[in-house]
Amino acid sequence: KDIYEASILYKQMTEKGIENDSYLFAALIYLRGILDDSEGARKTYDKMKAAGVIPNTILFNQLIYSHARDKKVNASQIEALYLEMLAEKLEPNHYTFELLIDAMSKRHAFAKICGVFNEMSQRNIPITNVAYNSPIRHHGLAGNTELAWKFFNRMISAGIEPSMYIYTSIISLATASSDFAIAIKAFKDLLTRGLKPNVHVYSALITALVKSGNTEKAIEMLHHMVNHGVSPNHITFTSLIQGFAIKRNYEKGKEMYEMMKKSNIIPDRFTFYHLEKLYKTTGHIEDIKELYEDIKRYGIDPQSRDRILIKGKGSYYWRSRILIKRRIERQKANTDPEEQYAIKKRQRKIWKRRNLIREAALQRLYSKLQSSQNLEPYPIWKKIYIQENYEDLQRYKKSGSFPF
């Protein structure tokens, strides 16, 4: 676990002239993998070949692992390592294929995964739920919850018992993509198989119920969770407080916060954000002062810039995220014509939506100007906006519709 100590130990071995074998080189390649250094792992392998040490299956597994961890290495390069392993006349084991499936899933090379599963079947290597974990998870992360559910059904039809990790992945990812039907279906299937849900499953399911507007069912799920000996965490309570903030139910939201404090659960910035929103929308301004005192207890000054953290991620974060996403899309477009067409289609959709939003905003301004041409009641930013878009407003006044 301590890479520095491992390197010192290796130096001592070389100084004493201890003979190197394939297992030692496998350990060195594994250390390179932990450091995400695929080039260093390859150099270690070449050094081993030059020393006349014959590679084995374990060594190639570590080589695949080190390349899989490096994000600069693509799926084709990892596949080439497997072919090189076969060229050395080595027999792959189930760890080899599980590493390949995980590497392909992380790079969204889902078409290659089916080939790996077929290879396992041809070689009579038993397929476990570990092999299905990664495709299900990364299909969900890519927004393909239906495909993740198909992989899950394929695993069930093959007679493989799913693990709690797989159920947690499906429910969490289905909730994140607002596919609540799949989340509830997975939870029911989990119970019928006699598995005990953990706090992450319950929290994800409560979040799904809250987002779908069913706060009563979410409360029932909380009681079910406590009755079955599972302690809720801060995500569970934050989701419930968010749901009551949307419905403007002050009593229930306050009750959840008090229950959270009694359970000695530390709230996060999102908890404070939804509570502040609840108190403001329901007119309980005095409770906000008490909330600020609680915020201070957790090391945040409500009057300083740190209070921005309570409002979630700032504009800089979201702007950077959008720019990074655009850069990735451009890189994909350079290599894949179909992706280029899909990007242009999305851009046209965004431009159309932007124009509709702008038109609706100008219509609202025009309706206000019809009643009074005086700009005194408006704030400064709105005055500037009206002045900048005054020509469009005049055209709309004459023609009755916007020219875009």
N, C-alpha and C positions, 0 to 999 in steps of 0.2 A: 504493500500500500504506500510505502515511503519510497518514492522514485530516487531521491538523492542517496538514501542508504543503499538501495539496490545497485546504483552505479558504483559506489565505493566498494561494495562487496565484489562486483565484477572485476574491478581493477586489481583487487587483492588476489583474485583467482588467476588473472593473467600474469601477475608478478611472480606467483608461486609456480607457474608453468603447468597448471591443471589443464588436462586435455578437454577441448570443447567437443560437445556432442549436439545432436539435433534438439534435445530438450532444452539445453542452455540457450541455443539460438532462438528457439520458440519463445522462451521467456523474454529475451531481448526484443524480439519483434512485438511481443505483447506490450512491453513498456513503451515502445514507439507508438503503438496504437492508442494507449492512454493519453499520450501527448498530441494525438491527431497528426502524427508525422508519418505519412505514407511513404514519402521519399526516403526517410531514414530507415523505415522498415524494409524497403526494397534494397537499399545498400547493405543492410545487415544480411539479407538473404543472399545477395551476390557474394558477400564476404564468406558466407558459409559454403557456397558452392566452390569458391576458389580454394577453401581449406580442405576440400574433398569430403565434406560431411554429406551424407545422403539424406535428403528431406523425407519427412513422414507426413501422415495425415494431420497430426496435431499442429505441426509447424505451418502447414498451408491454411489450416483453420485460423491461426493467429494472423497470418498474412492477409487473409480475406477480412478479418475483423479490423485490422489496422487501416486498411483501405476503405472499409465501410464507414469508419468514424470520420474520415477526412471528407469534408463537404466538396472539396475541389475535384474529387474523383467521381466520374460518372458511372452509370450502370454498365455500360459496355466494357469499361476497364475492369470492373469487378468480375464480369462474366468471363473476360479473357484470363483472369487468374484461375478460375475454375477449369477452363480448358487446358491451361498449363499444368494444373494438378493431374488431370487425366492423362496428359502427355507423359508425365513422370510415372505413369502406370500405378497410381495410388488410388485406393478405394475410398470414396467420400463416405462419411457417416452422417447421422441425423443432425449433428451440430453444424456440419458444413452447409447443409441445405437450409437450416434455420437461420444461419448467418446470411446466406444469399437472399433469402426471402425478406429478412429485415432490411438489408441494404437496398434491395429493389423497391421496397415499400417506402422507405425514406426518400427515395428519388422519384417516386410516383411512376415507376416503370411497371405498372400493374399488368401489362400484357406479358412481360417476361416471367411474372410470378406463376402464371398458369403452367408455363413450360417447366418451371422448377418442381411444381407439384406432380406433374406428369413423370418427370425424371425420377422422383422419389418412388412413385408407384411402380415404375418399370424395374427399379432396383430392389423392390420389396423392402423398402425402409419404412418403418412405422411412422405415421404422421400423428403428432400430438397437438394439443391445444396451443402449445408454445409457437408452433409454426403459423397458426391462424391469428395469433395476437396482433402481430405487426400489420398485416393487410387490413384487418378490421379497423384498427386504430387510425391508420393513415388514410384509409378511404373516408373515414369520418372527418378527419382534419381537413381533407380536401373538399369537404361539403357533400360527399357522395354517401349519405347515410343509407340510402336504399341499397347501394352496392355493398356497403358494410353489412347490412342485414342479410343480403343474399349469401355473402361469405359465411355468415353465422349459420344460416340454414343449411348450407353445403357441409359445414362441419358437423351439424346435428345428424344429417342424413348419412354421413360417413361413420356414425356411431361414436363420435368423439365427444366426451363430456366437457362442456365449457367451464372455464374457471371464473372465479369472482372478478379477476382482472378484466376479462373480456366483457362481462356484464357491465362493469363500471365504465369501461371505455365507450360502449354503445350508448348507455344512458346519458353520460356526460356530453358526448359529441352530438347526440340527437337533440339534447336540450339546447346546446350552443347554436345549432342550426335551426331551432324552432320547429323541429319535427317531433312534436310531443306524443303523437300516436305510437311511434316506434319506441320511445322511451318508456311509456306505460306498458306496452306489449312485452318489452324485455324484462321489466320488473315483475310482471305476472308470471312469465316463464321461469324467472329466477326462483320465485316462491314455490312453484309447482315441482321444481327439481329438489326442493328441500334445502336450498342454500340459505345461509343467514346473511342478509344485506349488511354492508358496512356503512359508516357515516358518510362516505363519499357518494354511495348509491342513493341514500336517503336525501342528501343535500341536493344532488342533481335533480332528483324527482320532484322535490319541493319547489326548486327553481322553475322546473317545467310547468308545474301546476299554477304557480304565481304568474308566470309569463302568459299563460293561457287564460288568466283572469279567474281561476277557480281557487280563491284563497281559503274557502271553507274546507275543501278537500286537502289543501296544503296543511291546515291546522290538524285535521284528522291524521294525516301522515306523520306529523310531529308527535302526536300522542302515541301513535302506533310504534314509532321509533323509540320513544322513551320507555314504553311498556315492555318492549323486547330487549331492554338492557343496552341500547346503543345511545351514547351521549352525543347530543348535537354539538356542532362547532359554530364558528362565527359566520360561515357561509350560509348555514341553515337559517339563522336568525336574521341575517342581512336580507336574504331573499324574502322572508316573511314581512319584514319592515318595509321593503320596497313595494310589495303588493298592497299593503295597507296605505302607503303613501299615494299610490296611484288611485286607490278607491277613496282616499281622504277619510279614512277611519282612524281618528285620533286615539280612541280608547284602546283598540286592539294593538296599534303600533306602539303605544306607550307601554302596554302590558308586555309585549315581546321584548322591549328594551330592558324593562325591569327584570324580567325572567333571565335575560342574558347576563345582567350584572350579578344576580343571585347565584348563577351557575359558575361565576368567576371566569367567564369567557371574555377575552380581550377583543373589543370591537376594532374594526379597521376603518380606513378613511371613507370607504363606501357606506359603511353603517352610519357614520356621522352625516354624510351627505344626504342620505335618504331621510334621516330623522329631521335634519334641518328643513328639508323640503316639506315634510309632513307638518311640522310646526308652523311653517309660514303659510301654507295653503289652508290650514284649518284655523288660522288666526290666534294661535297660542304663542305669542311673542315672548311672554315671560319664561316659558320653558326653554327658549333658545339660550337665554343667559345661563341657565343651569347646564345646558348642553355644552356651552363654551367652557364652563368650569371642568366638565368631564374631559373635554378635549385637552385642556391644560394638564390634567393628571397624566395623560398619555404622551406628554412631551411636545405638544404642538401649541404654539401661541396663536389664538384666533385673529389677532390684530397684525400679525407679521405676514411675510410672503409665503411662509410655510403653510398657511391656511389654504393656499391654492391646491395643495395636495389633497385636501378634503373633497374638492370638486372633481376628483378623478384625474385622468391624464390630461395634460394641457394641450393647447393648440399646436405647440412645437412638435410634440410627440405624434399627433395625428397627421400633421403636414409631412413630417419625415416619413411616416409609414406609407402615405400615399405616393410620395416620390420614389421610395424604394420599390413599391409594388409596380409603378410605371416602368422603372428601370428593368425589373425582372421580365415584365411583359415584352419590352423592346428586345431583350436578349433572346427570348423564346421566338419572337417574330422573325428574327434574323435566320433562324434554323428551320422553322416550321411554317410553311405557307398557310396551313389551315388555322394555326394560332394567330397569324397576322390578320386573316379575315375576321376571326372572332373578336380580336381587339378593336378593329375598325367598327364592327357592329356595336360593341359596347360603348365606344366613344360617341357614335351617332345617337344612341339611346340617352347618354348622359347630356349631350348638347340639347336634345329635344326637351328633356326634363328641366334643364336650366332655363331654357326660354319660357317654358310654361310657368315656372316659379316667378321669373322676372315679370311676365305679363300679369300674373295675379297680383303681385306687389304694386305695379303701376296702376292697376284698376282700383285697388284700395285707396291709393293716394289721390287718384282722380275723383273718386266719390267723396272724399273728404274736402277736396278743393272746390267741388261744386257747391257745397254749403257755405264755405268761407274762403276767400282768397288770402286772408291774413295768415302769415306764417309765424306770428309771435308765439302761439301756444306750443309749437313743435320744438323738440330739442335740436341742438346744433347739427348732429349727424343727419337728422331727417331733412333739415333745411338744405344741407349740402346735396343730399340725394335728390331732392325735388328739383334743385337748380340744375344738377347735372343731367337729369332726365326730363327737363321741361319741354324740349322739342318733341319727344315721344308722347308726352302728355297732351300737347297741343294737337298732334296728329290724331291721337285717339279721340280727342274732343270733336274733331271735324268729321272723321270717317266712321267713328263708332267701333273700330277694332284696331288692334296694334299691327304695325307693318312688318312683323316678323313671326 
